Amino acid sequence: MKALSFLIFVFLFCFHSTVYSQTPATPKLYAHKVVVDSIIQTKAYTYLKVVEKIHEKDSSQWMALPLIEAKTRDVYYYDSGLQMGEFYSKELNRKFDQILFLSFLSTSAEVSEKNIIPAPVLDTVPLNAAPAVVHTVVVKEVIQTSGYSYLRVKEGEKEDWIAIVKIPAAVGQTYTYDDAAAMNNFTSKELKRTFETILFVAKLTPKMNAGENGSTSPKKNKGEGKTKKNKSGKIEPAAGGITIAEL
């Protein structure tokens, strides 16, 4: 009887372990679900007025993203974007009190590259195209907010303000970037400050500080690897070394 009970226990344990191991992982879902209310198309952007139900109430906002073919009542999903206050579109000759800039939307609540629009563009750079201009900047001032880092940087003799999704930046650090969107008269409500011109950068790459000859290798201790001369001008071997004659 005890042996039978033990076998039943082992069977149930193995069955439970097998079922548990075969249970698929919970798919990751987007945080926001919106329904298109109205659409404005320009040469480069699609502006969508969307409605999202928040706490059982409808909340509307404008968003902008690269050109897509959208229709009213279309349903889309997304996680986050770059929120702008008092954005003026020259092409539309229109001012938006608030607008959310997105790089893509998803047609499915489940996070998957297969469902994003516009689809990622690959291999669009001609082989004979000029390489992208890489900017190298040094951080002179850092202002951190809840979601973004505002950096006053210097490139050569020129100074600019850069905004990027929050990073642990510090004064004196060197970064490189190759693309930025310039905004004029941008107001940060969180900082209660207006920047005459600011560059929105998607990515900053840290760069090691180079030596005088451009090398990024660690500095040698003073006198390390050098031969010594005595007062007579005769070269003495370094500590632990041998002379050419001895060799």
Buried (B, 14 or more C-beta within 10 A) or exposed (E): EEEEEEEEEEEEEEEEEEEEEEEEEEEEEBEBBBBBBEBBEEEEBBBBBBBBEEEEEEEEBBBBBEEBEBEEEBBBBBEEBBBBBBBEBEEEEEEBEEBBBBEBBBEBBEBEEEBBBBEEEEEEEEEEEEEEEEBBBBBEEBBEEEEBBBBBBBEEEEEBBBBBBEBEBEEEBBBEBEEBEEBEEBBBEEEEEEBEEBBBBEEBEEBEEEEEEEEEEEEEEEEEEEEEEEEEEEEEEEEEEEEEEEE
